[in-house]
Amino acid sequence: GQQVMQIPQYQHVQEGEDFTTYCNSSTTLSNIQWYKQRPGGHPVFLIQLVKSGEVKKQKRLTFQFGEAKKNSSLHITATQTTDVGTYFCAGLSGGSNYKLTFGKGTLLTVNP
Amino acid sequence: DTEVTQTPKHLVMGMTNKKSLKCEQHMGHRAMYWYKQKAKKPPELMFVYSYEKLSINESVPSRFSPECPNSSLLNLHLHALQPEDSALYLCASSQDGGLSFYGYTFGSGTRLTVV
């Protein structure tokens, strides 16, 4: 079945530094979604990428979808303490429109 | 209303108990999901309901029984659980599957402890 690999597993940065997390899929993805989960919280939808080579920005966050639609990245510029949490990528799998498979996530901690 | 509401927030149950988790959304979403999340792990899909019909069961043990009484409600009935079933149970909904522009909306979850 489809696997979505995500690295790194953990990332600790000083406030103001940049942060990037990467996702790779063994198969071509229909789309990729990104979620953020604060400690003790629940996943919150950030964005969806659908088109090959797509780049979307949300303030300090930049999301990219690879040309082959097998990889994606999330880059945060000048991290803040409010960015702390686990960032998950997720893609549809098994030819199903409903089977969203999550990567293992990257836990970001920010030292003020 | 842009929320998914889950009750209870916390639940402690014995291995012989029967309990139910409840989930409600009023966003008109036609797909609803149950996910299980262990500490420091990603959410794992358990069940999918599409237009009130069970469309995916990810080989979940029969001690977990989902129910969708109507388009706004989703229940998860629990019976004879094991301690390893202790986890955060997340309900989610989406407009229509995983290609929804607005993604999945997750509830805050039920933290279940089986003793």
Interface residues (C-beta under 8 A of the other chain):
Chain A: S30 N31 Q33 Y35 G41 H42 P43 V44 F45 L46 I47 Q48 V50 F88 L92 S96 N97 Y98 K99 L100 T101 F102 G103 K104 G105 L107
Chain B: A31 Y33 K40 K41 P42 P43 E44 L45 V48 S50 S55 I56 L90 D96 G97 G98 L99 S100 F101 Y102 G103 Y104 T105 F106 G107 S108 G109
